[in-house]
Amino acid sequence: AGVLSSCLAGLFTIWLAVRRQGTRPAQELLSNLSSMKISPGRNRSKFSFRIMMLSAMAILVLLAGSILFSKKTAAGLFFGIGAIMIIGSLAGCHILLQQTGRISAALRMTIWNLGLRNMSRKMGRSMAIVALLACGCFLVVAIGANRHDPLQDANLRSSGTGGFSLYGQTTLPVYRDLNNAETQKFYGLKPEEMAGAQVIPLRRREGDDASCLNLNRPQQPPLLGVLPAAMDSVGPFTFAGLEDAAYKANPWLILEKDYGSPVIPAIADYDTIRWALGKAVGDIIDYTDERGEHFQILLAGAIKKTMLQGSLIISERNFTARFPSAQGYQVFLIDTPPTAAAGTAKALSLALRDFGLEVTPGAQRLALFLSVENSYLSIFLLLGGLGLFLGSIGMGVIVMRNVLERRKELALLGAVGFARGDLYRLVLGEHAGLLGLGLTSGTLSALLALIPNLLSTTAELPAAALAGTLLLILVSGIAWIWLATRLALRGDLLQALRSE
């Protein structure tokens, strides 16, 4: 989208030049195009055109070069491309503003067209408005698109909670099956307290925390042992990648695949693999079992943004083969009806208090991991919001100054028959165009920067929230323009007319 907009802006400028030259010979036409004689301010237009073309070429080069980089590097590279896109867009806006007089002169004379023609009267002020709004909009859209809501669709199997209402972890291992009625009776659990509940137990081996809560680079993350068939029957979480595409229909069964000794397949959270471990699906991690023997864990699959972040999940068979003394279960994924989750959590905490059970709502645990990422994003989002706030207020101040400087002109227009409402529409049309240019430039640049995120299988673009934010910005900008115009035009314009 960014490259296309830059190319379209360049083609539009060339079209203006061709239209100006008329039917002159082709050789003379190309000669004049090279000198960019497209407006009275040809030097400024030529400089802006060069900036725009250089930006477009830089974007194309970086887009081609991004193929050679890893996904991690490409994400940062695309943010740089987005910044270059803003520069090119502002140069294109500068050329467009310089040509609005000629363009609107060919259109039917209306209040709105007259307002658009006035956009280039104070070029410095107009470009200041566009630049502020574009930069602020870029930050708001580019950063807001990366925020994640842990409560969104938390009851779905495809969400970060896997559809599990509760997450439990004990200090001491539990050796009995909590799905068994006899076991529930043994621990003092009533049938109504566990009605509709299903528990998937996991064995746990301590290790280096590999979640976003640990700033160090972990060497051997904790291991979780699970029955692949039990997870496959439920189908929790969304997979962001698999080492073997043949397991796409039943991804959890890849944990049973034989890669040959001493390689064990594992599934882990996508962010754990990419950021905490600095690895990718298909990479190897060296481990040591309790006998002191070395073995390797192959990252065979990645699940996206889950409450199991920080651990590697292997099959229970491989887990007990390498750590035979780690008997019992210490992690529990508990699936209950949403209305019964609180009662089940309280009953389990009381029944297994001697094992040190801590039960946490799945959405709350997921929010804990996402809070670090969202906190950083909130800081930059605040900066972008501040830019938009300053841009909106700055637009209001500039509108007021422009109208105060033109009170004599507006008074004369009123004297020859323009109603006060027409004067409002004249000023509104002039500055609403600047608002639209700023929002368009910033949004297109942000979308270009988000290409790796949008193409990723882990993308969760909050389109509705971003659309609402942009709409709010648009309405706020128009409100500031209207307020500034009303304050500047209040009172009697007769005195201004007498001095005209």
C-alpha positions as CSV (number, residue, x, y, z in Angstrom):
1,A,0.0,0.0,0.0
2,G,2.8,2.4,0.8
3,V,4.8,1.7,-2.4
4,L,1.6,2.0,-4.4
5,S,0.6,5.4,-2.9
6,S,4.1,6.8,-3.6
7,C,4.0,5.5,-7.2
8,L,0.5,6.9,-7.6
9,A,1.7,10.3,-6.3
10,G,4.6,10.3,-8.7
11,L,2.4,9.3,-11.6
12,F,-0.1,12.1,-10.6
13,T,2.8,14.6,-10.7
14,I,3.9,13.5,-14.1
15,W,0.3,13.7,-15.4
16,L,0.2,17.3,-14.2
17,A,3.4,18.0,-16.0
18,V,2.1,16.3,-19.2
19,R,-1.1,18.2,-19.0
20,R,0.8,21.5,-18.7
21,Q,2.9,20.8,-21.7
22,G,0.0,20.1,-24.0
23,T,1.0,18.8,-27.5
24,R,4.7,19.9,-27.5
25,P,7.2,17.5,-29.1
26,A,8.2,14.5,-27.0
27,Q,11.8,15.5,-26.7
28,E,11.0,19.0,-25.4
29,L,8.4,17.4,-23.1
30,L,10.9,15.0,-21.5
31,S,13.4,17.9,-21.2
32,N,10.9,20.0,-19.3
33,L,9.9,17.0,-17.1
34,S,13.5,16.5,-16.0
35,S,13.6,20.1,-14.9
36,M,10.2,19.7,-13.1
37,K,8.5,22.9,-14.5
38,I,5.2,22.0,-13.0
39,S,4.3,25.1,-10.9
40,P,5.4,28.6,-10.2
41,G,7.3,27.4,-7.1
42,R,9.3,25.0,-9.4
43,N,12.3,24.7,-7.1
44,R,10.3,23.6,-4.2
45,S,8.3,21.2,-6.3
46,K,11.4,19.8,-7.8
47,F,13.0,19.2,-4.4
48,S,9.8,17.6,-3.1
49,F,9.5,15.4,-6.2
50,R,13.0,14.2,-5.7
51,I,12.4,13.4,-2.1
52,M,9.3,11.4,-3.0
53,M,11.0,9.4,-5.7
54,L,14.1,8.7,-3.5
55,S,11.7,7.5,-0.8
56,A,9.9,5.3,-3.2
57,M,13.2,3.8,-4.5
58,A,14.4,3.3,-0.9
59,I,11.2,1.5,0.0
60,L,11.5,-0.8,-3.0
61,V,15.1,-1.6,-2.2
62,L,14.4,-2.3,1.4
63,L,11.3,-4.4,0.5
64,A,13.5,-6.5,-1.8
65,G,16.3,-6.7,0.8
66,S,13.8,-7.8,3.6
67,I,13.6,-11.2,1.9
68,L,17.2,-11.8,2.9
69,F,16.7,-11.0,6.6
70,S,15.1,-13.1,9.3
71,K,11.6,-12.5,10.4
72,K,12.8,-10.8,13.6
73,T,15.0,-8.3,11.6
74,A,12.4,-7.8,8.9
75,A,9.9,-6.6,11.5
76,G,12.2,-3.7,12.6
77,L,13.1,-3.1,9.0
78,F,9.5,-2.6,8.0
79,F,9.1,0.0,10.7
80,G,12.0,1.9,9.1
81,I,10.3,1.5,5.7
82,G,7.1,3.0,7.3
83,A,9.1,6.0,8.5
84,I,10.6,6.5,5.0
85,M,7.0,6.2,3.7
86,I,6.0,9.2,5.9
87,I,8.8,11.3,4.4
88,G,7.7,10.4,0.9
89,S,4.1,11.0,1.7
90,L,4.8,14.4,3.1
91,A,6.8,15.3,0.0
92,G,3.8,14.1,-2.1
93,C,1.4,16.2,0.0
94,H,3.6,19.2,-0.5
95,I,3.4,18.8,-4.3
96,L,-0.3,18.1,-4.1
97,L,-0.9,21.3,-2.1
98,Q,1.0,23.4,-4.6
99,Q,-1.2,22.0,-7.4
100,T,-4.5,22.4,-5.6
101,G,-5.0,25.9,-7.1
102,R,-4.7,24.7,-10.7
103,I,-6.8,21.6,-10.0
104,S,-9.6,23.4,-8.3
105,A,-9.6,26.1,-10.9
106,A,-10.7,23.5,-13.5
107,L,-13.6,22.4,-11.2
108,R,-17.0,23.9,-10.8
109,M,-16.9,26.8,-8.4
110,T,-18.4,25.7,-5.1
111,I,-17.8,26.6,-1.5
112,W,-16.0,23.3,-0.9
113,N,-13.8,23.6,-4.0
114,L,-12.9,27.2,-3.0
115,G,-11.9,25.9,0.4
116,L,-9.7,23.2,-1.1
117,R,-8.1,25.9,-3.3
118,N,-7.2,27.9,-0.2
119,M,-5.2,24.9,1.3
120,S,-2.0,26.1,-0.3
121,R,-2.2,29.8,0.8
122,K,-0.1,29.2,3.9
123,M,2.1,26.3,2.8
124,G,4.3,26.2,5.9
125,R,1.3,26.1,8.3
126,S,-0.5,23.5,6.2
127,M,2.5,21.2,6.0
128,A,3.0,21.5,9.8
129,I,-0.6,20.3,10.4
130,V,-0.2,17.4,7.9
131,A,3.2,16.3,9.4
132,L,2.0,16.3,13.0
133,L,-1.1,14.4,12.2
134,A,0.7,11.9,10.0
135,C,3.4,11.1,12.6
136,G,0.9,10.8,15.4
137,C,-1.4,8.6,13.3
138,F,1.5,6.4,12.3
139,L,2.4,5.7,16.0
140,V,-1.2,5.1,17.1
141,V,-2.0,2.7,14.2
142,A,1.3,0.9,14.1
143,I,1.5,0.3,17.8
144,G,-2.2,-0.1,18.5
145,A,-2.3,-3.0,16.0
146,N,0.2,-5.0,18.1
147,R,-1.9,-4.8,21.3
148,H,-3.6,-8.0,22.5
149,D,-6.7,-8.3,24.7
150,P,-6.5,-11.5,26.8
151,L,-10.2,-11.4,27.5
152,Q,-11.2,-11.4,23.8
153,D,-12.7,-14.8,23.0
154,A,-11.1,-16.3,26.1
155,N,-13.6,-19.2,26.1
156,L,-12.6,-20.3,22.6
157,R,-10.2,-23.2,22.0
158,S,-8.3,-21.1,19.5
159,S,-7.6,-18.4,22.1
160,G,-4.5,-18.0,24.3
161,T,-6.3,-19.8,27.1
162,G,-7.1,-22.8,24.9
163,G,-10.6,-22.6,26.2
164,F,-9.5,-23.7,29.7
165,S,-11.2,-21.6,32.4
166,L,-8.6,-22.4,35.1
167,Y,-4.9,-23.0,35.3
168,G,-3.6,-24.9,38.4
169,Q,-0.1,-25.6,39.7
170,T,0.9,-27.4,42.8
171,T,4.1,-27.4,44.9
172,L,3.9,-31.2,45.5
173,P,3.0,-33.7,42.8
174,V,-0.5,-35.1,42.7
175,Y,-0.5,-38.9,41.8
176,R,-4.2,-39.5,41.3
177,D,-6.5,-38.7,38.3
178,L,-8.7,-35.8,39.2
179,N,-11.2,-36.8,36.5
180,N,-11.9,-40.0,38.4
181,A,-15.0,-40.0,40.7
182,E,-13.2,-42.1,43.3
183,T,-10.3,-39.7,43.3
184,Q,-12.6,-36.7,43.7
185,K,-14.3,-38.5,46.7
186,F,-10.9,-39.3,48.2
187,Y,-9.9,-35.6,48.2
188,G,-13.3,-34.5,49.5
189,L,-14.7,-33.0,46.3
190,K,-18.4,-33.2,45.9
191,P,-19.9,-34.3,42.5
192,E,-21.7,-31.0,42.0
193,E,-18.4,-29.1,42.5
194,M,-16.8,-30.9,39.7
195,A,-19.8,-31.2,37.4
196,G,-18.9,-30.6,33.8
197,A,-15.2,-30.2,34.7
198,Q,-12.4,-31.9,32.7
199,V,-8.8,-31.8,33.9
200,I,-5.8,-32.4,31.7
201,P,-2.8,-33.0,34.0
202,L,0.8,-32.3,33.0
203,R,4.1,-33.4,34.6
204,R,6.6,-30.6,35.3
205,R,10.4,-30.4,35.4
206,E,11.8,-27.2,36.7
207,G,14.1,-25.0,34.6
208,D,14.9,-21.5,33.5
209,D,11.8,-19.3,33.1
210,A,11.5,-18.6,29.4
211,S,8.5,-16.3,29.6
212,C,8.5,-12.5,29.0
213,L,8.7,-12.0,32.8
214,N,12.4,-13.1,32.7
215,L,14.8,-10.6,31.0
216,N,17.7,-13.1,30.9
217,R,18.3,-15.6,28.0
218,P,17.2,-19.0,29.4
219,Q,19.3,-22.1,28.5
220,Q,17.0,-24.9,29.6
221,P,13.3,-23.9,30.0
222,P,10.9,-25.9,32.2
223,L,9.5,-29.1,30.7
224,L,5.9,-30.1,30.7
225,G,4.9,-33.7,30.0
226,V,1.4,-34.3,28.6
227,L,-0.5,-37.1,26.9
228,P,-0.7,-36.0,23.2
229,A,-3.9,-37.9,22.7
230,A,-5.6,-36.0,25.5
231,M,-4.6,-32.6,24.1
232,D,-5.5,-33.7,20.6
233,S,-9.0,-34.7,21.7
234,V,-9.6,-31.2,23.0
235,G,-7.7,-29.3,20.3
236,P,-6.6,-26.3,22.4
237,F,-4.7,-23.2,21.2
238,T,-3.8,-22.0,17.7
239,F,-0.7,-23.3,16.0
240,A,1.6,-20.7,14.5
241,G,3.9,-23.3,12.9
242,L,4.8,-27.0,12.6
243,E,8.0,-28.7,11.6
244,D,6.1,-31.4,9.8
245,A,3.1,-30.2,7.8
246,A,1.7,-33.8,7.7
247,Y,0.5,-33.2,11.3
248,K,-1.5,-30.1,10.4
249,A,-4.9,-31.9,11.1
250,N,-3.7,-33.3,14.5
251,P,-0.8,-31.1,15.5
252,W,-0.5,-32.4,19.1
253,L,0.3,-35.9,17.8
254,I,3.7,-34.5,16.5
255,L,4.9,-35.0,20.1
256,E,4.8,-38.8,19.4
257,K,6.8,-38.6,16.2
258,D,10.1,-40.5,16.4
259,Y,13.0,-38.3,15.3
260,G,15.6,-40.9,16.5
261,S,17.6,-40.9,19.7
262,P,18.5,-38.6,21.3
263,V,16.0,-36.1,19.7
264,I,12.7,-35.4,21.4
265,P,10.0,-33.2,19.7
266,A,8.5,-30.3,21.7
267,I,5.8,-27.7,21.3
268,A,6.2,-24.2,22.8
269,D,4.7,-20.8,22.8
270,Y,5.6,-18.8,19.7
271,D,6.9,-15.8,21.7
272,T,9.0,-18.1,23.9
273,I,10.6,-19.6,20.9
274,R,11.2,-16.4,19.0
275,W,12.1,-13.9,21.6
276,A,13.1,-15.7,24.8
277,L,15.1,-18.5,23.2
278,G,16.0,-16.7,19.9
279,K,15.1,-19.8,18.0
280,A,12.6,-20.9,15.3
281,V,10.5,-24.0,14.6
282,G,12.9,-26.8,13.6
283,D,15.8,-25.6,15.8
284,I,17.5,-27.8,18.5
285,I,18.0,-27.1,22.2
286,D,20.5,-29.1,24.2
287,Y,19.3,-30.6,27.5
288,T,20.7,-32.9,30.3
289,D,18.4,-35.5,31.9
290,E,18.5,-36.6,35.6
291,R,21.1,-39.2,34.8
292,G,23.5,-36.6,33.4
293,E,23.0,-37.8,29.8
294,H,22.7,-35.2,27.1
295,F,19.7,-35.2,24.7
296,Q,18.2,-32.7,22.3
297,I,14.8,-31.1,22.1
298,L,13.5,-30.3,18.6
299,L,11.1,-27.4,18.5
300,A,8.5,-29.2,16.4
301,G,5.6,-26.8,16.8
302,A,4.6,-23.3,18.0
303,I,1.4,-22.2,19.6
304,K,0.5,-18.5,19.6
305,K,0.4,-16.3,22.7
306,T,-0.8,-18.8,25.3
307,M,-0.9,-19.1,29.1
308,L,1.7,-21.9,28.8
309,Q,4.4,-19.3,27.8
310,G,7.8,-20.0,29.2
311,S,7.8,-23.8,29.1
312,L,8.4,-26.6,26.5
313,I,5.8,-29.3,26.1
314,I,6.9,-32.8,25.4
315,S,5.0,-36.2,25.5
316,E,4.6,-37.9,28.8
317,R,6.3,-41.0,27.5
318,N,9.5,-39.0,26.6
319,F,9.2,-37.1,29.9
320,T,9.2,-40.2,32.1
321,A,12.0,-41.8,30.0
322,R,14.3,-38.9,30.7
323,F,13.1,-38.0,34.2
324,P,11.8,-41.2,35.8
325,S,11.9,-39.8,39.3
326,A,9.6,-36.9,38.5
327,Q,6.4,-38.8,39.2
328,G,2.9,-37.2,39.6
329,Y,1.4,-34.1,38.1
330,Q,2.0,-30.5,39.1
331,V,0.2,-28.5,36.3
332,F,-3.5,-28.8,35.6
333,L,-5.5,-27.4,32.7
334,I,-9.1,-27.3,34.0
335,D,-12.0,-26.9,31.6
336,T,-15.3,-25.9,33.3
337,P,-18.5,-24.1,32.3
338,P,-17.9,-20.3,32.8
339,T,-20.6,-20.1,35.4
340,A,-19.0,-22.8,37.5
341,A,-15.4,-21.8,37.2
342,A,-15.3,-19.8,40.5
343,G,-16.9,-22.6,42.5
344,T,-14.7,-25.3,41.0
345,A,-11.5,-23.2,41.7
346,K,-12.5,-22.7,45.3
347,A,-13.3,-26.4,45.8
348,L,-10.1,-27.6,44.3
349,S,-8.0,-25.1,46.2
350,L,-9.6,-26.3,49.5
351,A,-9.3,-30.0,48.6
352,L,-5.7,-29.9,47.5
353,R,-4.4,-27.3,49.9
354,D,-1.9,-29.8,51.3
355,F,-0.3,-30.0,47.9
356,G,0.0,-26.2,47.6
357,L,-2.4,-25.9,44.7
358,E,-2.8,-22.4,43.3
359,V,-5.7,-22.0,40.9
360,T,-5.7,-19.0,38.5
361,P,-8.3,-18.0,35.9
362,G,-6.9,-18.7,32.4
363,A,-7.5,-15.2,31.1
364,Q,-5.8,-13.7,34.2
365,R,-2.7,-15.8,33.7
366,L,-2.6,-14.9,30.0
367,A,-3.0,-11.2,30.9
368,L,0.0,-11.5,33.2
369,F,2.2,-12.5,30.2
370,L,0.7,-9.9,27.9
371,S,1.0,-7.1,30.4
372,V,4.7,-6.7,29.8
373,E,4.3,-6.3,26.1
374,N,1.2,-4.1,26.4
375,S,3.0,-1.9,28.9
376,Y,5.7,-1.1,26.4
377,L,3.2,-0.5,23.7
378,S,1.2,1.8,25.9
379,I,4.2,4.0,26.4
380,F,4.7,4.5,22.7
381,L,0.9,4.7,22.1
382,L,0.9,7.6,24.6
383,L,3.5,9.3,22.6
384,G,1.5,8.9,19.5
385,G,-1.6,10.1,21.2
386,L,0.3,13.1,22.4
387,G,1.3,13.9,18.9
388,L,-2.2,13.6,17.7
389,F,-3.4,15.8,20.6
390,L,-0.9,18.5,19.8
391,G,-1.7,18.1,16.1
392,S,-5.4,18.6,16.7
393,I,-4.9,21.6,19.0
394,G,-2.3,23.0,16.6
395,M,-4.8,22.7,13.8
396,G,-7.3,24.7,15.9
397,V,-4.8,27.4,16.7
398,I,-3.7,27.7,13.0
399,V,-7.3,27.8,11.9
400,M,-8.1,30.6,14.3
401,R,-5.0,32.5,13.2
402,N,-5.9,32.0,9.5
403,V,-9.4,33.2,10.0
404,L,-8.4,36.2,12.1
405,E,-5.9,37.3,9.4
406,R,-8.7,36.9,6.8
407,R,-11.5,38.7,8.6
408,K,-11.5,41.5,6.1
409,E,-11.7,39.0,3.2
410,L,-14.5,37.0,4.9
411,A,-16.4,40.3,5.7
412,L,-16.2,41.2,2.0
413,L,-17.6,37.8,1.0
414,G,-20.4,38.3,3.5
415,A,-21.2,41.7,2.0
416,V,-21.5,40.3,-1.5
417,G,-24.0,37.6,-0.4
418,F,-22.2,34.8,1.3
419,A,-24.1,33.6,4.4
420,R,-22.2,33.0,7.6
421,G,-22.8,29.2,7.2
422,D,-21.1,29.5,3.8
423,L,-18.1,31.0,5.5
424,Y,-18.0,28.2,8.0
425,R,-18.1,25.6,5.2
426,L,-15.3,27.5,3.3
427,V,-12.9,27.3,6.3
428,L,-14.0,23.8,7.2
429,G,-13.4,22.5,3.7
430,E,-9.9,24.1,3.6
431,H,-8.7,22.5,6.8
432,A,-10.6,19.3,6.6
433,G,-8.5,18.5,3.5
434,L,-5.4,18.9,5.5
435,L,-6.8,16.7,8.2
436,G,-7.6,14.0,5.6
437,L,-4.0,14.2,4.1
438,G,-2.4,13.8,7.5
439,L,-4.6,10.8,8.5
440,T,-4.2,9.1,5.1
441,S,-0.4,9.5,5.1
442,G,0.0,8.2,8.6
443,T,-2.3,5.3,8.2
444,L,-0.8,4.0,4.9
445,S,2.7,4.3,6.4
446,A,1.6,2.4,9.4
447,L,0.0,-0.4,7.4
448,L,3.2,-0.7,5.4
449,A,5.2,-1.1,8.6
450,L,2.7,-3.8,9.8
451,I,3.1,-6.0,6.7
452,P,5.2,-8.7,8.6
453,N,2.6,-8.7,11.4
454,L,-0.3,-8.9,9.0
455,L,1.2,-11.8,7.1
456,S,2.1,-13.7,10.2
457,T,0.0,-16.5,11.4
458,T,0.1,-14.9,14.9
459,A,-1.5,-11.7,13.6
460,E,-4.5,-10.4,15.6
461,L,-5.2,-7.0,14.0
462,P,-7.8,-5.2,16.1
463,A,-9.5,-3.6,13.0
464,A,-12.6,-2.4,14.8
465,A,-10.6,-0.7,17.6
466,L,-8.2,1.0,15.1
467,A,-11.1,2.1,12.9
468,G,-12.8,3.6,15.9
469,T,-9.6,5.4,16.9
470,L,-9.2,6.9,13.5
471,L,-12.8,7.9,13.4
472,L,-12.4,9.6,16.8
473,I,-9.3,11.5,15.5
474,L,-11.3,12.6,12.5
475,V,-14.2,13.8,14.5
476,S,-11.9,15.5,17.0
477,G,-10.1,17.3,14.3
478,I,-13.3,18.6,12.7
479,A,-14.6,19.7,16.1
480,W,-11.4,21.7,16.7
481,I,-11.7,23.3,13.3
482,W,-15.3,24.2,13.8
483,L,-14.7,25.6,17.3
484,A,-11.7,27.7,16.1
485,T,-13.7,29.0,13.2
486,R,-16.7,29.9,15.4
487,L,-14.5,31.8,17.9
488,A,-12.7,33.7,15.1
489,L,-15.9,34.7,13.2
490,R,-18.0,35.6,16.2
491,G,-19.1,39.2,16.5
492,D,-19.8,41.8,13.9
493,L,-17.6,41.8,10.8
494,L,-18.7,45.3,9.8
495,Q,-15.6,46.9,11.3
496,A,-13.3,44.6,9.4
497,L,-15.3,45.4,6.2
498,R,-14.8,49.2,6.7
499,S,-11.0,48.8,6.8
500,E,-10.9,46.5,3.7
